[in-house]
Amino acid sequence: MTSEYERELAELRKALELPIVGHPRREAELAELRRLIDKYVDDARRMLAETDGRDM
C-alpha cells in the first residue's frame, strides 16, 4: 500500500466520522467512494471481482 493510498483512506475515514445533519451522509459517502474508484480503477475492479457472488 502506498503512502498516498494510505493518506486517501485516512481522509475517507475522517470524512465518514464527521457528523452530518439529515440524510446527505449516504450521498456524501457514495460521492467519496466514486472519487476513490475513479482514482484507483484497477484496485476497485479487483475488489469487486473478489466480492462478486458473495452474499452482501
C-alpha positions in Angstrom: 0.0 0.0 0.0 1.4 3.3 -1.0 1.6 6.3 1.4 -0.7 8.2 -1.0 -3.2 5.4 -0.8 -3.0 5.3 3.0 -3.5 9.1 3.1 -6.6 8.7 0.9 -8.0 6.1 3.2 -7.3 8.2 6.3 -9.1 11.1 4.6 -12.1 8.9 3.8 -12.2 7.6 7.4 -12.2 11.2 8.7 -15.0 12.2 6.3 -17.1 9.2 7.3 -16.7 10.1 11.0 -17.9 13.7 10.6 -21.4 14.4 11.9 -23.8 15.3 9.2 -27.3 16.6 9.8 -30.1 15.0 7.8 -29.7 12.3 5.2 -26.9 13.6 3.0 -24.4 11.2 4.7 -25.2 8.4 2.3 -24.8 10.7 -0.7 -21.5 12.1 0.7 -20.2 8.6 1.3 -21.1 7.5 -2.2 -19.6 10.5 -3.7 -16.3 9.8 -1.8 -16.5 6.2 -2.9 -16.9 7.2 -6.5 -14.0 9.6 -6.2 -11.8 6.8 -4.9 -13.0 4.3 -7.5 -12.2 6.8 -10.3 -8.7 7.3 -8.8 -8.0 3.6 -8.2 -9.9 1.9 -11.0 -7.8 -1.3 -11.1 -8.0 -1.8 -7.4 -11.7 -1.2 -7.4 -12.2 -3.8 -10.2 -10.1 -6.3 -8.3 -12.1 -5.7 -5.1 -15.4 -6.0 -6.9 -14.3 -9.3 -8.5 -13.3 -10.6 -5.1 -16.8 -9.8 -3.7 -18.8 -10.8 -6.8 -21.0 -13.7 -5.9 -20.8 -13.2 -2.1 -23.9 -12.6 -0.1 -24.0 -9.0 0.9 
